[in-house]
Amino acid sequence: MSGQRLQTQFSKVYAHFGGKDSDTNLQDMAEIFSCTRRNARMVLSKMAEHGWLSWEPAVGRGKQSQLIFHRSDSDLQMKRVRQWVKDGKLDAALEDLGNDASKLAQLIQEQLGVSTQEGKQIIRLPYYRAFPCLNPAKPLRRSEQHLITQIFNGLTRFNESTEQVEADLAHHWEALSDTHWRFYLRPAVRFHDGNLLHTDDVIWSLQVLSSNVFFSHIDSIQAPAENVIDFHLKRPDRRLPDTLAVPMASIQSRKAAEAKNGELFPVGTGPYRVVENNSHQLVLKANDHYFGFRALTDEIEIWVLDSAAMCYLQPTAKLDPTALDSRQGILQSGTKERLALDEGCNYLLLNRNNGIAKDPRWAAYLSDRLSSLRLLPHLAESGIGEYRLTNAYGLLPGWIHTNVSHLDVSAPEKKGLRLAHQSDNPLFPLMAKALKSLLAIDGITLEIDVVPYEDIMSPKHAKKVDIWLCGMSLGNKRSDAILPWLLSFSHLSTAMPSAEFSEITNKMTEWRSGDATHFDAEVIGKMLVESAQIIPLFHIWLGVVDGRELEDVSSNKVGWFDFKSVWKKPAL
């Protein structure tokens, strides 16, 4: 009899006797179990072996046997649920708990942190949302940027420490001319599913990016020989290896990417492979056949909890449960913060193409009225002051492009506006509510749409939206890090006058073809703010709260840490 079936039978007998020790007989037990007397005796014997009860058969005809309970039904239920939680079967655990998410969260808290099971090191992290799309070719949020680098490889990559480009799937490359580059692939690299990486996968992965302005200068990609990739460009790019090092240029298995669940269970060549991905958890296991150094941590489990911190990770089991709340203080004994300001900000993007801000009077009013300084008092009423936010005066920390003094620009008229923001972000509903309150003072109504991240700039929504509430994270401090964000997807081109957008693309083209290593990103940031295209709001503190259980924990620029490099020192 299976363990679950045996527990079900125990629940029956426990309920029948109300959990009280009782005098009974084998025939009554057979009727409770709906089986023969012989099988009833076997079931009782099994339960006794587990220590759940004692069955003392009576000697002599007509005498009653004695049933003594040592465990309660709820004890066994919690034991069963704890095992399900440990095994990652959160759906079954939640159902057995009567869909009580708070009880499940408490049990998960018991499992969080660093553990060793059967010689394997496992890190369980709490996070506030799931990861339904791990497709590098689609718009990536901050955390997805990090996960993509753990699952996939590009032809090249940025070293997180030096922020310099280095070899990845390509071990060497050369510029045959200003518009012709050649990359040499590592031989015998395998995807997570065991299939060999082919040049066809490389070509397909990069061709799907052709609609992005950032990659639009690539004319064709060819494979003149085995493990050789040639790029023919429409315009010179002396930094093509840098261009190909961004997460969205990761190489996918075409077969897996085109499968039904390709975005939930992507197949790459990276140090970790996805083995589970649902609304409750994401599980990554080390790729034993990784062509680089094998990961030191065997398994990463990211557990989705509504109360989990939004802005920092906690790879430790030694935190008080209240520390999971992203609005609570997190400095505790034995822990160490490794927080830094995100290379980006939350911002408002005004629709200057076909929204209300097409009128310069409205653009000037919104830019002045919706500044972060004016917004703060309204946010305080929502409790957002408990989050770790810092006023942004430009797109990046240290940039000052907004007016710190108010101009008191009046609204051209009383009118209704529409704002859209992405779903699954705890901050944005609070910010949207504060913006609505702020505009109401001037008699302006604000309708709020909440849409999935991928659809935030969808053409079917764009014409109806006046303001987008967004967030950006560049991922590193390189001077050209702003370019993938500006040009990879349609958010700016949808909202910005075409002449101004062309000015940005021309600056990129000029820089790529020249000798200068530094790209003047601040000029573009200043232009976006002073034209009232973007209204910077707040920078966020990101990082890792280290409970000193792991070695070599180092927070990267998107608030995560390199999974494959951390490890737990054994207790000797």
Number of C-alpha atoms within 10 A of each C-alpha: 9 7 10 11 10 15 17 16 18 22 17 15 17 18 13 12 14 12 16 13 15 14 16 17 19 19 15 12 20 17 12 14 18 12 14 14 17 11 14 20 17 13 20 21 15 16 17 16 11 11 12 19 21 18 19 13 16 15 9 7 6 8 12 16 15 15 20 16 19 12 15 17 20 10 11 16 18 15 12 18 22 20 14 17 20 16 9 19 15 22 16 14 25 19 13 16 16 10 13 12 15 14 14 22 19 11 17 21 21 14 17 23 21 21 16 13 7 5 8 11 16 21 24 24 25 27 24 21 21 17 19 15 19 22 20 25 19 15 21 22 15 18 13 19 21 21 20 21 21 21 25 26 23 27 26 26 25 21 13 15 9 9 12 12 18 18 18 19 26 22 14 15 18 12 17 12 13 16 19 22 20 21 21 18 23 17 15 12 18 18 23 24 13 11 12 15 23 20 18 14 16 25 20 15 22 21 17 13 20 16 12 15 18 20 21 16 17 22 15 15 20 15 17 11 10 11 17 17 22 21 20 19 20 14 17 20 25 20 17 20 23 18 20 19 22 22 24 23 24 27 26 29 26 20 10 17 18 12 11 9 12 18 19 19 22 25 26 28 30 28 26 31 25 21 12 15 20 16 14 19 23 24 18 23 19 23 21 15 17 18 17 13 11 17 21 16 21 21 21 21 20 22 26 21 24 18 19 24 20 20 21 24 25 26 23 22 19 21 22 10 14 13 18 24 16 22 19 13 13 20 12 14 9 11 17 14 18 18 19 16 19 25 22 24 26 23 22 24 26 28 27 22 18 18 20 22 23 18 14 13 14 21 22 19 18 22 24 23 22 18 24 21 18 15 17 17 13 20 21 13 11 14 11 18 15 13 16 17 16 16 17 26 24 26 30 23 18 9 13 16 19 20 13 12 8 11 12 9 14 14 18 10 10 12 12 14 18 16 21 25 25 20 14 15 14 14 12 19 18 18 21 20 15 23 21 19 18 21 19 14 9 14 14 16 17 21 13 18 16 15 16 11 18 13 15 24 24 14 11 10 13 21 15 16 23 24 25 24 21 20 21 20 24 22 21 20 12 15 13 19 19 25 19 18 18 20 20 21 19 19 19 21 17 19 27 22 16 13 8 14 17 13 12 19 16 12 14 19 16 14 20 19 15 12 10 10 12 10 17 15 17 17 10 17 18 18 15 23 21 17 15 25 23 28 28 29 26 25 26 22 18 24 24 22 22 22 20 15 18 16 12 12 20 18 22 21 23 25 23 22 20 17 23 18 15 17 20 18 9 6 4 3
